[in-house]
């Protein structure tokens, strides 16, 4: 005789309860998919953070940030103290003793926020900027840090 109350019985054997997985297949599949999505997001986040940390450790980053912090127009618009944002984007390519950098550095102060747009080349150990501007939110024209203040 077979029973169907949360178990299976064949003949005179007592009913065996079904496993948790057999009773909750949908939940198990859903949890597995959710775990894969969470792990993927964590890996992408770790990659972006490592990229930003790597860019922040370059001399081009430090020089661009210092130029923005010292420029009177940027200080007037954003206020002081000015702090860099956490997600710096861009690239630095090294070719032996020379290098190229293209950086977008988010900055914010008490009165506003903006992005430093820096293009630089390194030759003989010295960074030379071909473009160094701060795009300030709410302002039509960027502040050119290479022009005289």
Secondary structure, DSSP 4 states (H G I P E B T S, - for coil): ----SSEE--TTSPPEEPPHHHHTHHHHHHHHHHHHHHHHHHHHHHHHHHHHHHHHTSHHHHHHHHHHHH-HHHHHHH-SS-EE-S--EEEEEEETTEEEEEEEEEEEETTEEEEEEEEEEEETTEEEEEEEEEEETT-SS-EETTS--
